[in-house]
């Protein structure tokens, strides 16, 4: 996997500066193999580190579709592969290689959350992760809260976002995001959920199906 570095100009324009190789796992994508984690699901800078979240599909677990893993690297060493560390939840230690993780494909003990996290933020000194199990096939958006990025996390149902029909077209919802930087008059926190047509024909018939929807939530 490669990482792309961009410079941001005064006018907000992005300019590609470099393509940087990230630490190689030596494993190609394969269902249920923790070492094949897809990084960059979310990234947060906190306390001198960049915390990077990634996910892997589960295999052989009828209740879990994905697992989320955590890596970190000092902010000044993101492009140094040897500086990356990977959290092993089963031992409570940062390890130097993902090959040191538990390899059980169904019950991945070194993951931090048994779902695919799509949003990570530090809000009021707490880590808040959002996810929607089963993505477009699920209904409930959950918040995971902890005092540290490594957890342990407490899961709370945040709001409902099932699939449905809108203006005669079917849609699914997925990828919830939290937007704590937006100040709301209600004092609540802004969240969003991506929409998409259930089929390409639905989206092509009504492009508004592809717009995200927003909801005000009370964080646990």
Backbone torsions as a table, in degrees:
resi	resn	phi	psi	omega
1	UNK	NA	142.3	178.3
2	UNK	-111.4	155.5	175.6
3	UNK	-116.8	135.9	-177.5
4	UNK	-103.9	128.8	179.0
5	UNK	-104.8	127.9	-179.4
6	UNK	-119.7	150.7	170.1
7	UNK	-102.9	141.0	179.6
8	UNK	-104.5	117.0	-179.7
9	UNK	-75.7	168.3	180.0
10	UNK	-59.8	-26.6	179.6
11	UNK	-90.0	5.5	179.7
12	UNK	86.2	-0.9	-178.9
13	UNK	-75.4	139.8	179.0
14	UNK	-93.3	136.5	176.4
15	UNK	-125.8	122.7	179.2
16	UNK	-67.6	124.7	180.0
17	UNK	-102.8	-38.9	-175.3
18	UNK	-162.3	157.7	171.1
19	UNK	-114.7	119.3	-171.7
20	UNK	-115.3	132.9	177.0
21	UNK	-74.5	133.9	175.0
22	UNK	-94.7	169.8	-177.3
23	UNK	-55.6	128.0	-179.4
24	UNK	-82.9	138.6	175.4
25	UNK	-92.7	-16.5	-176.7
26	UNK	73.8	10.8	-178.1
27	UNK	-125.4	128.0	175.0
28	UNK	-80.3	162.9	-176.7
29	UNK	-55.1	126.4	179.9
30	UNK	-152.2	132.1	-177.8
31	UNK	-57.7	131.6	174.9
32	UNK	80.6	6.3	179.7
33	UNK	-105.5	106.8	-177.3
34	UNK	-53.6	-34.5	-177.7
35	UNK	-66.2	-12.2	179.0
36	UNK	-96.3	23.4	-178.6
37	UNK	-52.2	138.8	175.4
38	UNK	-96.0	106.8	-177.2
39	UNK	-78.8	173.6	175.2
40	UNK	75.7	23.3	170.2
41	UNK	-64.3	-31.4	176.4
42	UNK	-165.7	154.9	177.7
43	UNK	-144.1	138.8	-178.5
44	UNK	-135.6	134.0	175.3
45	UNK	-95.3	124.9	-178.5
46	UNK	-157.9	130.3	174.0
47	UNK	59.7	35.4	178.0
48	UNK	84.7	3.2	179.5
49	UNK	-124.5	153.6	166.5
50	UNK	-100.6	118.7	177.1
51	UNK	-96.3	125.3	-174.7
52	UNK	-117.8	129.5	-178.9
53	UNK	-105.1	142.2	178.2
54	UNK	-146.3	170.0	-176.7
55	UNK	-138.6	160.6	177.8
56	UNK	-137.2	145.1	174.4
57	UNK	-73.0	143.8	172.9
58	UNK	-80.8	162.6	177.5
59	UNK	-143.0	120.9	178.2
60	UNK	88.2	10.6	177.9
61	UNK	-116.8	112.1	-175.5
62	UNK	-72.0	-9.8	-176.2
63	UNK	-107.4	-11.6	-175.6
64	UNK	-128.9	131.9	178.6
65	UNK	-98.2	-39.3	-178.3
66	UNK	-136.2	160.6	169.8
67	UNK	-125.7	145.5	178.8
68	UNK	-108.2	135.5	179.7
69	UNK	-117.5	163.9	-176.2
70	UNK	-129.7	134.9	172.6
71	UNK	-126.5	161.5	173.2
72	UNK	-146.7	156.5	179.5
73	UNK	-153.0	141.5	176.8
74	UNK	-56.5	143.4	-174.8
75	UNK	-57.0	-31.2	-178.7
76	UNK	-88.7	2.6	-175.7
77	UNK	-129.5	24.9	-178.1
78	UNK	-57.0	-32.7	-177.2
79	UNK	-89.8	8.1	179.4
80	UNK	-105.4	103.0	-175.9
81	UNK	-53.7	-37.9	-176.6
82	UNK	-71.2	-12.1	-178.7
83	UNK	-85.4	-12.7	-178.0
84	UNK	-74.5	142.4	175.1
85	UNK	-129.7	153.9	-172.6
86	UNK	-129.9	128.7	-174.7
87	UNK	-78.1	128.5	175.6
88	UNK	-108.2	99.7	-173.5
89	UNK	-64.3	-29.5	-176.9
90	UNK	-67.8	-26.1	179.9
91	UNK	-112.6	-11.8	-178.3
92	UNK	69.7	32.5	-177.0
93	UNK	-130.2	150.8	168.7
94	UNK	-84.9	130.2	-179.8
95	UNK	-114.9	162.4	-174.6
96	UNK	-89.8	-16.3	-177.7
97	UNK	-137.7	140.3	177.1
98	UNK	-69.0	-16.0	176.5
99	UNK	-67.1	-12.5	178.3
100	UNK	-86.3	-2.3	179.6
101	UNK	-75.3	159.0	170.4
102	UNK	-58.8	136.9	-173.1
103	UNK	-106.1	8.1	178.4
104	UNK	-64.6	115.8	-175.0
105	UNK	-70.9	-25.3	-176.6
106	UNK	-89.8	-40.5	-178.1
107	UNK	-124.3	85.6	-171.3
108	UNK	-83.0	94.9	-169.9
109	UNK	-67.1	-15.4	-178.7
110	UNK	-97.1	1.0	175.6
111	UNK	-74.7	155.9	178.9
112	UNK	-93.4	-24.6	-179.6
113	UNK	-144.7	138.7	179.0
114	UNK	-90.1	61.2	177.5
115	UNK	-172.0	172.0	179.1
116	UNK	-94.4	104.1	-179.8
117	UNK	-71.6	132.0	179.8
118	UNK	-114.9	-6.7	-179.6
119	UNK	-148.3	135.5	177.5
120	UNK	-138.5	131.1	-180.0
121	UNK	-147.3	157.0	168.9
122	UNK	-104.4	116.8	-176.6
123	UNK	-126.4	116.3	179.6
124	UNK	59.7	34.6	179.1
125	UNK	82.4	-0.2	178.2
126	UNK	-112.9	149.1	173.5
127	UNK	-85.4	130.7	-179.5
128	UNK	-126.7	117.7	178.9
129	UNK	-111.8	139.7	175.2
130	UNK	-114.1	146.7	175.8
131	UNK	-158.8	159.0	177.1
132	UNK	-130.5	95.8	-178.9
133	UNK	-53.8	140.4	-179.7
134	UNK	70.1	6.4	175.1
135	UNK	48.3	-120.6	-176.1
136	UNK	-64.4	-16.7	-178.5
137	UNK	-94.7	-6.9	178.9
138	UNK	-94.2	178.7	-179.4
139	UNK	-125.6	-32.1	-170.8
140	UNK	-103.4	134.5	172.5
141	UNK	-96.1	130.8	-177.9
142	UNK	-113.7	150.5	170.4
143	UNK	-110.1	137.4	172.8
144	UNK	-112.3	127.0	-178.0
145	UNK	-123.3	144.2	179.5
146	UNK	-158.8	163.5	178.3
147	UNK	-89.7	-7.7	178.8
148	UNK	-139.2	152.9	-179.4
149	UNK	-62.2	-25.4	-178.7
150	UNK	-82.7	-7.5	-178.1
151	UNK	87.9	-162.4	5.5
152	UNK	-71.7	148.2	-176.1
153	UNK	-99.9	145.8	174.8
154	UNK	-108.3	126.6	-175.6
155	UNK	-93.7	133.5	177.9
156	UNK	-135.7	133.8	174.2
157	UNK	-67.8	127.4	-173.8
158	UNK	-101.7	-50.9	175.1
159	UNK	-161.9	163.8	-179.4
160	UNK	-95.8	138.1	178.2
161	UNK	-148.7	69.5	-178.8
162	UNK	-77.8	166.7	170.8
163	UNK	-66.2	161.1	-178.7
164	UNK	-170.0	-162.0	178.8
165	UNK	-126.1	134.0	-178.9
166	UNK	-138.0	124.1	-177.9
167	UNK	51.5	38.6	175.3
168	UNK	81.8	4.9	-180.0
169	UNK	-121.4	142.3	180.0
170	UNK	-83.0	146.7	179.4
171	UNK	-141.2	162.0	171.8
172	UNK	-125.3	161.1	179.1
173	UNK	-126.9	151.3	-174.9
174	UNK	-167.0	172.6	171.1
175	UNK	54.8	63.6	176.6
176	UNK	-67.0	146.6	179.3
177	UNK	-132.6	149.0	175.9
178	UNK	-109.1	141.7	-177.0
179	UNK	-127.9	67.8	-175.8
180	UNK	-67.7	-14.8	179.1
181	UNK	-72.3	-14.9	179.2
182	UNK	-88.6	119.7	-179.9
183	UNK	-85.6	123.1	-178.0
184	UNK	-107.5	142.2	179.4
185	UNK	-61.2	-28.9	-178.5
186	UNK	-73.8	-15.4	-175.2
187	UNK	82.1	-1.3	177.7
188	UNK	-84.0	-178.0	179.9
189	UNK	-111.9	138.9	-178.3
190	UNK	-83.3	132.2	174.1
191	UNK	-127.4	157.6	176.7
192	UNK	-132.9	160.5	177.2
193	UNK	-139.4	132.3	-179.9
194	UNK	-75.2	142.2	173.8
195	UNK	-114.6	155.6	172.7
196	UNK	-157.1	150.6	174.8
197	UNK	-62.5	145.7	178.8
198	UNK	-62.1	-32.5	175.3
199	UNK	-128.5	163.0	177.1
200	UNK	-59.5	-35.2	179.8
201	UNK	-63.1	-37.4	178.1
202	UNK	-62.9	-46.1	-178.4
203	UNK	-66.9	-42.0	-179.5
204	UNK	-65.3	-31.6	-179.4
205	UNK	-75.6	-26.8	-178.8
206	UNK	-149.6	96.7	-175.7
207	UNK	-63.1	-21.4	179.0
208	UNK	-64.1	-17.8	176.1
209	UNK	-62.6	-23.2	-175.0
210	UNK	-90.2	-0.3	179.5
211	UNK	-82.2	142.0	175.9
212	UNK	-68.9	157.0	173.7
213	UNK	-114.3	152.9	-174.9
214	UNK	-120.3	149.4	-179.9
215	UNK	-146.0	144.1	176.1
216	UNK	-92.0	129.9	-175.0
217	UNK	-127.0	158.6	172.6
218	UNK	-105.7	116.1	-178.5
219	UNK	-72.5	145.4	178.8
220	UNK	-68.8	NA	NA
